[in-house]
């Protein structure tokens, strides 16, 4: 048994007992009210979900298992996975054991490559990526053991096995989708000596001078790993998983939500706006030029992409981490300079618009520019990167939910007429 699974087998029973005792004493207490506007507004702000892995307070940003993101931006994705599951960061031995476990599971079945090759050449990268995940469902340990009559207290154990198998394979699948979809050449075999992020960069086949791109990839896969339970990808995956669908089903379903323009495409829209702005000004604009351009953008009824967030009321700490990386590794890049100057200019403009609650940048305002710097310029692929990272959080949430015995998700819905009666509008 791996060290991580051994640790989870020790901590999950106590956590489950704590929840049971908590519900027994406080289960009848109200934690949220729902307005009609919220019911018709996508349930925004309604407290009705449980997510043990992370939370996003408006005044702090992402907190993973009680640790603010700003304190763990230097950690590798494998460390974040351990933290998501256990609430602790791994020591050197535990990290090495998890990395070895992932490496032992990284070989992708040959039929996956055949399926990707059989898809239309102009398929969207996300369709190729998610199809590859779903087609591997026949490998599910959970599905096999459930059919054999697995006990409920072992659901998490089999889900853990599925998670390791999937997460280990995602870099190779994602890299081949990139090379196949964009004509970059043959598939590159895995580097047996590389960690999860470095191996992904290796298989992408892009330049990695001084392992600078690898450092960015470790940061990127860290920052996008989890963002509480209410975002579309996490919530969709959780709902599917709550029906005891295995992780192959639930992860691919959740990531299909990530492909939506309102969820996972923001970083490419932000980068597109930056490049259009640079084209207009013939290079990186000055602060004064950006200030005037921001006003013209707002006055035309448009928004400045990447500024504002549904939850946050501060600068997204993920943006802060990307900005710091850019200053260290690409300070002379005009695309990054534009991103930095926008940050130094636009919030002061947005603060003067009363209806804008959050004038600060979110993660998408900067991430695309950094990827662009390293030659990853195919915008439609960016969501695959996001997916590889978000799989860590979705998998961790699924394992924990199975260990705690959370029930199937089944909120109540009403038609317009019933709501009218409920609020006395008839």
N, C-alpha and C positions, 0 to 999 in steps of 0.2 A: 504493500500500500504506500502511495506517495505521502510525503510529509504534509502536504496541504490537505489531502483527503483525511489523513489521520487526525489533523488538528480540527477539521470540520466535524468529524465524528465525535470529538470531545465537546465542542462548544455548542452545537446545534440543540441537543436535548435541554440544556440549561436555558437557552434562549427561548425555546418553545414553551417551557414551563413558566418562564417569566411573563410571556405574553398571555398565557392562559390565566395566570393569577391576576394580571392587570385587568383583563376583560371581566373576570368574575367580580372584581371590586368596582370597576368604573365603566362597565359596558353600557350602562343606560344613560351616560352623560352625553350631551349634545356637543359636537365639535364644529359644526358648520350649519349655516342656513343658506337656502338657495332662492334667489330671486328669479322672477320670470325672465328677466334680461339675461341672466346667467344660463338658464335652461336653453334659451335660443341663441346664446352666444358661445356655444361650444364648451359649456361648463367651466369657463375660465374662472379661476380663483376658488372654486368649490373644493373644500377639503373632504375628499371621499375615497382617497386611495392610500395604500400603504407602500412605502418604499424604504427599505432598511439600509440601502447602500449609499444613498446620497441625498442631499437637500440643497435648495437654492434660495436662501433668504435674500430679499431685495437689497439689503444693505451690505451684503458680504459676497454674494456670488456662490459658486459651487463649493460645497463642503462634502468631502468623501469620508464617511465613517467618523465624523467629528473633527476632521483635519481640514482646515481651509486650504484651498488649492494653491494659494501663494506659497505655502510651506512645503509643497511636494512637487513643484514643477520640475525639479531635477531628477525625479524618480523615473525608472523605466516602466514601460507598460506591464511587464510581468510583475513588477512590484505593486502596481496599481491593482492588478487582478487579485493578488493575494490580499491586499488591503480591502477591496470591495467585499471579499468573501469572509474575512476573519475579523475585520476591524483593527488589524495590526499590520505594520510593515514587516516584511520578512527579514530575517537575519541572512548572512551570507550563505549559510548551508541550506536554508529553506529556499532562497532564491535560486541557487544552483540546482536544487532538486526539481523545482517547478520548470526551469528552463530545460532540463534534461527530459522531463516528462513531455513537454511540448515538442521537443526535437524528435523524440521517439515516435510521435504520432503525426509527423508532418507529411508523410507520403500520400499523395493524392491518387485515388483510384484511376486507372487508365480510362475508364468509361466517361469520367468527368471531362477530360480533354476532348474526347470524341464528341460529346454533347456540345461543348463550346464551339468546336470546329464545324459542327453541323448547323449552327445558327446562322441566319443571314449576316452577311459581312457588315451591314450598316445597323445592326442591332444596337440598342443603347447599352453602354457598359454596365449599367445597373441591372438590366434585364439579363445580361450574360452572367453577371456575378451571382444574382439571386437564383437563377436557374441552376447554376452549379451547386449551390448549397442545397436546394430542394431535391435535386436528383440523387444526392447522397443519402436520402432518408432511409434507404434500405440498410444502411450501416448502423442505424440507431440502436444503441444498447438499451435505452429506456423502452422502446417499442417492443423489442424482443423479450425483455424481462417482464414487462407488463402482460404480454400475451401468455407468459408462463405462470402468472399468478403471483407477481412480486408483492411483498408486504408494503403497506403505505409508508412505514418509517424508513424504507429504502428507496423511495422515489428520488430523493435528492442525490443519492449515491449514483444511480444510473444516469441521472441528468448531468451530474458532474463528469461522468465518462464521456457523454455526448459533447459537453462543452469543450473539454480538452481536445477531443478529436477534431471538432470544427475549428476552434481558434487556431490550432496548430497548422491547419491547412489553408487558412484564409490568405496569408501573404502570397503563397504560390499561386492560388487561384486569381487573386486580384492582380498580380503581376502579369500573368498570362493573358488575362482579359485586356490589360493595357497594350501589351505587345501585339496581340491578335487584332484587336479592334482598330488600332492606329498604325498598323503596318510597320512595326518596329523590329520585325525579324522573328527568328525561331524562339521557342520557349527556353529560358535559361534555367539550368538545374540549380538546386539548392546548394548553398554553401554550408557544409557540415560544421564549420567552426563558428558560424555567425549566430548572434542572438536574434530574437524575433524581428526586431525593427531593421537591423543591419541586413539580415537575409532578404527582407522585403525590398530594400533599396538595391541590393545586389541583383535580384531577379527582375526588377524593373529595367535594369540595364542603363540607367542614367549616370552621368558623371558624379563622383563622390569624392572630390578632392579634400584631403585631410579629414575624411569622414564627416564633413560638415553637413551633407544632406542626411546622413544617418542620424546625426544629432537632432536635426529638425524633425525627422520622422519619429524619433523617440518622444520628442516633445508633443508633436501633433497627435500621436496615438494615445498619449497620456491625457491630453486636454479634452479630447472628444469622447472619452471612454464612457462617461455616465453623466446624466443631468436630471436627476430625480425620476419619478415614475409617470408624470403626466404628459410628457412630450409624445408626439404621434408615434414614433418608432417604438419607444419603450412601452407605452400604453397598449399599442396594438399587439406587440409581442406578448405582453403580460396577459392580455385577454385571451389570446389563442392558447397560451400555455396553461391558463386556468382550466381549460377543458381537458387537460392532460394530453394535449398534443405534444409530441416530442419537440426537442429544440430545433431540429431541422425545419419543421413546419413553422414554429413560432418565430424563429429568427428570420427566416426568409420573408415571412409575412410582415414582421415589423420593419424590416429594411425596405420593403416595397413602399411603406409609408414614408420612409426617409427620402425616397426618390421624388416626392412631391415638391413642387415649386415653393410652397409655403413652409417647408420644413428643412430640407437639406441642400437646396440650390442657392442659398443666400450668398455663400462665399464667392461663387462664380459671378453672380450679379454685381457684387461689390467690386470685384477685380475688373469687370467689364466697364463699370462706371469710372474707375480710376484710369484705365487705359484710354477711354474716350476723352476724359478730362485732359490727359497729357497730350493727346492728339490735337485737341482744340488749342492748347497753349504752346505746342511745339516742344514739349519736354515737361519737366517737373515745374508746376506753377509756383509763383510766390505766394506768401501768406495773404497778401492783399488781393491777388487775383482769385485765390480760392474763396476768400470771404465774399467777394462780389458774385462769384459763380454760384456759391451756395444760396445766396439770396435769390438769384435769378431762378435757380432750380426750384426753390420753395414757392416762389411767386407764380411759377408756371403750373403749380398743382402737383408737382412731383416730390419725391422724398430723396434724401441723401442715403443711399444704400449702406447698410451696416451700422446705422445709428438709431438707437432705441432698442428696447427689449421688452417682451411681454411681462417679465417678472422683475428684472433688475432695475435699480435706480442709482447705479454707480457704473463706473467703467468696468466692463466685464474683466475679471482677473485673467481670463484666458487671453484676451486681447493684450493685457499688460505683459503677459509672458511672451507672446509672439513679438511684441514691440521691442522688448529687451533683447530677444534673440536677433532680430533684424539689426538693431544698433550694433551688436557685437560682430555679426557675420556679413552684413551687406549694407553698411551705412552709406556707401557711394552709389548704390543702385538707385536710379531715378524713379523706378516704380515704388520702391520702398520709401524713398524720400517723400514722394507724393502722399503715401499713406500716412507718414509721420506728420506732414504739414497739415493734412486734413484733420488729423486728431488735434493738432495745436490750434486749429482755426474754427472748425465747424461747431463744436459744442457751444462756444460763445454766441454763435448765430442762432442756434436752436433754442438756447435759453430765452431768447427774446420772443419766441413763438409760444404763446400761453398754452395752447392745446397739446404741446409736446411735453409729456411727463418725464421722459428719459432722454436727455440730449447726448448721452454718452455712447461710445462705440461698443458693439458686441463682438464676439469672437470672429465673426465673418468679415469684419472690416479690415482685418489684417492677414488672415491665413492664406488667402489666395495669392497675394503678392509674394509671399515667401516661397510657395510652391513654384510660382512662375519663375522666380530667380534661378531655381535649380533645373530648369528645362522642362518641368511638368506643365505644359501650356495647353493641354487638351481639357477645356473647362468641363465637358460632360463627364469626365472621369473623376472629378473631385469628390463626388458623392460616394464612390467606391472606397476612397480613402477614409471618409467619414464612417462608412459602414464597418470597415475592418476594426476601427477603434471602438465604435458603439457596440459591437458584438461582445466586448468585454463586459460592459454594464448589463446588457440584456441577458447574457448567460449567467452572470452573478445573481441578478434579480430572480431569474428562474430557479436556480439552485436553492436560494434562500426561501423562496415561496414554497417550494416542494418540501423543504425541511420543516418549515413552520406549519405546513398543512393548510395553507390559505385556500379558500373555497373558489368555486367557479365565479367569474365576474358576471353579474346579471343585474345592472341597474334598471329601474323602472322608467318606461317612456310613456308619454301621453300625447294624444293629438290636440290640435288647436282648440277644438270644442271642449275637451275635458279641462284644459287649462283655463278657458273662459269661465267655466263653472267654478273652478277652484278659487279664482280670484274675484268671483262675483261680477263678472263682466256681462252676464246674460240676464 
